């Protein structure tokens, strides 16, 4: 799967993965605003056989297929908030 990786100017160590060059139609406007000016830093072919340095390639591929983008950031909580997602929580045990 082809992916293009963009770096955000406002958020250090933030990278936005999309499938088509300059196609941010499925990326939330709030996320684009939070990242600021973005610039293309890399194009690569993703496959389950390849490893990524800071992300699980399976999760990246899944996010690209489902959401149309993948956001890589060092702060997981901020990443989920910017992407418009809620963190998974453990259910409260019942006694």
C-alpha positions as CSV (number, residue, x, y, z in Angstrom):
1,X,0.0,0.0,0.0
2,X,1.4,3.4,-1.0
3,X,1.5,6.0,1.7
4,X,2.7,9.6,1.8
5,X,4.0,11.0,5.0
6,X,3.7,14.7,5.9
7,X,5.3,16.5,8.8
8,X,3.4,19.1,10.9
9,X,5.0,22.5,11.6
10,X,3.2,23.2,14.8
11,X,3.5,19.8,16.5
12,X,7.0,18.5,16.9
13,X,7.4,14.8,16.0
14,X,4.0,14.7,14.3
15,X,3.5,12.9,11.1
16,X,0.4,12.4,9.0
17,X,0.1,9.4,6.7
18,X,-2.3,9.5,3.8
19,X,-2.8,7.4,0.7
20,X,-2.9,10.1,-2.0
21,X,-0.7,13.1,-2.4
22,X,-2.2,16.2,-1.0
23,X,-5.6,14.4,-0.4
24,X,-6.6,15.5,3.1
25,X,-10.4,15.1,2.4
26,X,-10.8,12.5,5.2
27,X,-8.6,14.3,7.7
28,X,-10.5,16.3,10.3
29,X,-10.1,20.1,9.8
30,X,-9.3,20.5,13.5
31,X,-6.3,18.1,13.1
32,X,-5.0,20.0,10.0
33,X,-5.3,23.3,11.9
34,X,-3.5,21.8,14.9
35,X,-0.6,20.5,12.7
36,X,-0.2,23.8,11.0
37,X,1.6,23.9,7.6
38,X,2.4,20.4,6.6
39,X,5.1,19.3,4.2
40,X,5.7,16.0,2.4
41,X,8.7,14.3,3.8
42,X,8.5,10.7,2.4
43,X,6.6,8.4,0.2
44,X,6.8,4.7,0.9
45,X,5.2,1.3,0.2
46,X,3.7,-0.2,3.3
47,X,3.3,-4.0,3.8
48,X,2.9,-6.3,6.8
49,X,6.3,-7.7,6.0
50,X,8.0,-4.3,6.6
51,X,8.5,-2.7,10.0
52,X,8.2,0.9,10.9
53,X,10.5,2.5,13.4
54,X,7.8,4.2,15.6
55,X,4.5,2.6,14.6
56,X,2.9,-0.8,14.1
57,X,2.5,-1.2,10.3
58,X,-0.7,-3.2,10.8
59,X,-2.3,-0.3,12.7
60,X,-1.2,2.2,10.1
61,X,-2.6,0.2,7.2
62,X,-5.9,-0.4,9.1
63,X,-6.2,3.3,10.0
64,X,-5.5,4.3,6.4
65,X,-8.2,1.9,5.1
66,X,-10.8,2.8,7.8
67,X,-10.2,6.5,8.5
68,X,-8.2,7.7,5.4
69,X,-5.2,8.8,7.5
70,X,-2.9,7.8,10.3
71,X,-1.4,10.3,12.8
72,X,2.0,9.5,14.4
73,X,2.9,11.4,17.5
74,X,5.0,10.8,20.6
75,X,2.1,11.7,23.0
76,X,-0.6,9.1,22.6
77,X,-3.3,11.0,24.5
78,X,-2.8,14.2,22.4
79,X,-2.7,12.1,19.2
80,X,-6.1,10.5,19.9
81,X,-7.6,13.9,20.8
82,X,-6.3,15.6,17.7
83,X,-7.6,12.7,15.5
84,X,-11.0,13.0,17.0
85,X,-10.8,9.6,18.8
86,X,-11.3,8.5,22.4
87,X,-8.8,6.3,24.2
88,X,-9.9,2.7,24.9
89,X,-10.8,2.4,28.6
90,X,-11.1,-0.6,30.8
91,X,-14.7,-1.3,31.8
92,X,-15.6,-0.7,35.5
93,X,-15.7,-4.1,37.2
94,X,-19.1,-5.1,38.6
95,X,-19.3,-6.8,42.0
